[in-house]
Amino acid sequence: MESLVLAMVTEPSVCPEARGLLGRLLTSHGVSAVITEVEAYDGPHDPASHAYTRTPRSETMYGPPMRLYVYRIHGHHCANIVTSPEGEGSAVLLRAGRIVDGLDVARQRRQTMVDDELLARGPGNLTKAVGITMSDLRTDVTSPGGVQLGARVQTPGTILAGPRVGVRLAADEPWRFWIDGEPSVSAYRRHPKAGRPKSR
């Protein structure tokens, strides 16, 4: 049975959905990775979410579940899986993974990285390693071909929770989840304008 380490707080339904992605296999453009780190975003109830305000950009998040919401930031792509029923806007950011198949392809895509454990560490590095781009926006990850979410191939063991990385609003919500002891998990960085952490 999976051991879970969580703050004793009320959490939205997107959080268990996010934890449920850990240990699952993501196969994309010739590379497969085990998902090791995610962040939950609670749509219009979450000021850190792109779906906090419904816009043409965030419309995919309000669409059917299990679709990819892809966006660009600082020259990188980030990939989210919509988890809520249509119209609700919740999604999970894929923050990191461990490459388990297609290693040579991932290395070619990330030529500046010499450590295989770090090829998909961080959301931009993950998408680069597995080849996700804007052309994958709205992909149904339950369908074969393209980008596909597979079964859980690793029992996560201990799942840790903490604040999301680099968000300015709702910066203290412990809605980032990762597999304890996984070297592919990215480092926590607080947004400089998020203020001091609140004590719980």
ChimeraX attribute file (.defattr): number of C-alpha atoms within 10 A of each C-alpha:
attribute: neighborCount
match mode: 1-to-1
recipient: residues
	/A:1	7
	/A:2	9
	/A:3	11
	/A:4	14
	/A:5	13
	/A:6	13
	/A:7	14
	/A:8	8
	/A:9	9
	/A:10	6
	/A:11	13
	/A:12	15
	/A:13	13
	/A:14	22
	/A:15	22
	/A:16	13
	/A:17	18
	/A:18	24
	/A:19	25
	/A:20	14
	/A:21	25
	/A:22	25
	/A:23	24
	/A:24	20
	/A:25	23
	/A:26	24
	/A:27	24
	/A:28	21
	/A:29	16
	/A:30	16
	/A:31	19
	/A:32	24
	/A:33	25
	/A:34	26
	/A:35	29
	/A:36	31
	/A:37	31
	/A:38	29
	/A:39	25
	/A:40	29
	/A:41	29
	/A:42	25
	/A:43	25
	/A:44	17
	/A:45	15
	/A:46	19
	/A:47	17
	/A:48	19
	/A:49	21
	/A:50	21
	/A:51	25
	/A:52	17
	/A:53	16
	/A:54	15
	/A:55	12
	/A:56	8
	/A:57	13
	/A:58	19
	/A:59	16
	/A:60	24
	/A:61	33
	/A:62	24
	/A:63	20
	/A:64	18
	/A:65	23
	/A:66	22
	/A:67	25
	/A:68	28
	/A:69	25
	/A:70	24
	/A:71	17
	/A:72	12
	/A:73	8
	/A:74	6
	/A:75	8
	/A:76	14
	/A:77	19
	/A:78	24
	/A:79	24
	/A:80	25
	/A:81	27
	/A:82	30
	/A:83	27
	/A:84	22
	/A:85	14
	/A:86	14
	/A:87	14
	/A:88	19
	/A:89	30
	/A:90	32
	/A:91	32
	/A:92	27
	/A:93	21
	/A:94	25
	/A:95	28
	/A:96	30
	/A:97	36
	/A:98	26
	/A:99	28
	/A:100	15
	/A:101	14
	/A:102	17
	/A:103	19
	/A:104	13
	/A:105	16
	/A:106	26
	/A:107	18
	/A:108	11
	/A:109	17
	/A:110	19
	/A:111	11
	/A:112	9
	/A:113	15
	/A:114	10
	/A:115	8
	/A:116	17
	/A:117	16
	/A:118	20
	/A:119	27
	/A:120	29
	/A:121	24
	/A:122	21
	/A:123	22
	/A:124	21
	/A:125	23
	/A:126	29
	/A:127	25
	/A:128	18
	/A:129	29
	/A:130	28
	/A:131	20
	/A:132	21
	/A:133	16
	/A:134	14
	/A:135	8
	/A:136	18
	/A:137	16
	/A:138	21
	/A:139	18
	/A:140	20
	/A:141	22
	/A:142	13
	/A:143	13
	/A:144	11
	/A:145	12
	/A:146	15
	/A:147	24
	/A:148	21
	/A:149	22
	/A:150	18
	/A:151	12
	/A:152	16
	/A:153	12
	/A:154	13
	/A:155	13
	/A:156	24
	/A:157	14
	/A:158	15
	/A:159	19
	/A:160	20
	/A:161	22
	/A:162	18
	/A:163	19
	/A:164	24
	/A:165	19
	/A:166	15
	/A:167	18
	/A:168	16
	/A:169	15
	/A:170	15
	/A:171	23
	/A:172	20
	/A:173	18
	/A:174	20
	/A:175	29
	/A:176	23
	/A:177	28
	/A:178	29
	/A:179	23
	/A:180	16
	/A:181	13
	/A:182	15
	/A:183	15
	/A:184	25
	/A:185	24
	/A:186	19
	/A:187	10
	/A:188	12
	/A:189	11
	/A:190	18
	/A:191	15
	/A:192	10
	/A:193	11
	/A:194	14
	/A:195	12
	/A:196	11
	/A:197	10
	/A:198	8
	/A:199	5
	/A:200	7
